[in-house]
Amino acid sequence: MRRVLLSLALCLLTLLMLGQAWAEPLVERVEPLAQDGRLLIDADIAFSLTDELRSAAEKGVPLYLTADLRITRSRWWWFDENLVSTELTWRVQYNALTRQWRTGTGDLSLPASTLNEALDLVRHIRAWDVASTEDFTIGTLYQGQLRLRLDTTRLARPFQVDAMNSKAWSLTTPWKDFTFSISVAAPRP
């Protein structure tokens, strides 16, 4: 009886670990912040790389992860007004000579000692400057959507073919909906 319970517990633990490894990527939290006249976005995204993506990254293939953001305002008399439509792309790459991971956006590139550490910069978006608060009306409710995806169009051609033919190369979160409004800042003493 003890062996049966032990093997059942082991099977359940294995299934739980496999479920976490194959968990669908998703945007867990989006928090818009108005600060110094700018609209900033903080977000937390849960995702993991497939074995194929991890192997390619460890061989030096750069991975381009792009966050897409849309902000609209509802209008009863016409289509919704698009206020912000922007993206932010990170390049995650391993350098075999220095044995170092690098994560960068634009010209800025930060070193990391492990792949997970490099991906943490993508998983935790902080202070993403997306617009001026002057573009928004105080007290109006705005709708936003955010997602993260592997941008396969920036990969080298042979990898683009693999990405088209393999589910292992498709990393995309569903759109995360959020709402917010800009409020009047309290006067500082």
N, C-alpha and C positions, 0 to 999 in steps of 0.2 A: 504494500500500500504506500509505503514511504517513497519507493522508487517511482511509482506512478505519479504521485504528487510532485516530486522533484522534477521529473521529465515534463510534466504539464507546466510547471512554473518556468522551466527553461524555455519551452516552446513559446509561452506568452511573452517572456522577456525578449526573445529573438524577434517575434512579430512586432513588438513595440519599437525595438531599435530599427527594424527595417522600415516601419511606418514613418519614423522620424527622418530617416535618410531619404525617403522618397516623398517627403512632404512637399506639397505644392508651394511654390514661392508666392509670397503675398506682402502687400504693404500693410504693416501693422498699425502705424500711427502717422498722422499728418497734422502738424501744428503751424498755422500761419501766425506770424508775429509782425506787428508794426513797430518799427524802431528807427529813430532818427530820420523819419520821412521816407523810409523804404519798407517794402513788404518782403519779409524773409520767411523761408519755409524750413522747418525742421521735420524730419521724417525718419521712421525706423522701418526697415525692410528685412523680412526673413527670407533667405534663399540659400541654397547650397548648390555647388557645381556637380554635374554628373561626372562619372569616372572618366568619360571621354574628354570632357572639357578640362578637367583637372590635369589629365595626362598631357594634353596639348599645351596647356599653360606651363607645366613643368618643363616642357621641351623648348620653351622660349616663344611660343606663339602668343602675341598680344591679344588680350580679350578686351573688347570695347563694350562697356555697360552704360546704357543711356537711360536717364530718368526723363520721362515726358510729363509736362505739367500743362493743364488747361484750366483757365478760370473764366467763368461766364456770369452774366447777370440776366435773370429772367425778365422777359418783357411780355405782357399779356397781349399786346397788339401786333407783335411781329416775332420773328425768330429771336432766340436768345442772342445777346450781344457778347461776342468774344472779346475779352479784355486782355488776356495773357495766353499765349501759346508758345512755350519755350521748352528747351531741353538742355540737359547737362550730361556730358559724356566723360567717363573715366576710362583711362587706359591702364590695364593691369598687366604687367609684364615681368618675366623672370629673366635676369641676366646671369648666365651660367659662369661667366668669368669672375664676377664679383660675388656670386652666390647670394644675390640679393633681389628681393621683389621690389617693384616700384609701382606706385599708384599715382596717376596724374590727371589733372584737368587742365587743358590748355598748356601753358608753359610751366605751370607748377607741377612738380613731381616729388613725392615723398617716399623715402625708403621704408621697407618693412622686412622683418626677418622671416616671416612665414606667409603662406598664401592666405590663411585665415585673417592674419593681421592686415594684409593688404586689402582684403575684401571688406573688412570692418569699416574702412573709410567710405565705402559705397553703401554698406548696410545702415550706416548712421549719418544721414545727411544733416548738416548743421549750417544754419545761417546762409542758405541759398538765396541770394538777392535776385528777386524776380521782377519787381516793378516799383514804381514810385507810389506812395500812398496818395499823392495828388490825383492819380488816375481813378480813385475810388471815392464814392460818396459816403459820408459818415452816416451810419445807421442802416445802410442798405445791405440786404442779405445777398451774398455771392456764393456760387457753387463752384467747386473745384474738383479736379480729377488728377490723380498721380499714378504712374506705373513705372516699373523698371523692366528693361529688356536687354537682351544681348543683341548688339547691333552687328548683324552678320554682314551688312553691306561694307563695313570697314575692314573686314578680314581679307587676307590674301585670296586670290581666285580659287586655288584648290580647296581651301577651307570653306569658301562660299558654296561650292558644289556639295561638299559633305553636309553643310548646314541645311541645304535644300532637301537632301535625301535622308536625313537622320533626325529623329526626335531628340537625340542626346544633345544636339546643338541648338535646341530651342529653349531658351530661358526667358520667360515673360511672366510678369505678375498680372493678375487682373487689375483693371482700373479701380482705384480706391476713391470713393466719393467723399467729399467733405464740404462743409459750409462754414462761413465766417462772415463777420462784419467788422468794419473799422469803427472804433469808438473814439470819442474825444479824450485826449490825454489829460490827466489831472495836472493842474499847474504845480510847478516845483517851487518850494519855499526858498 
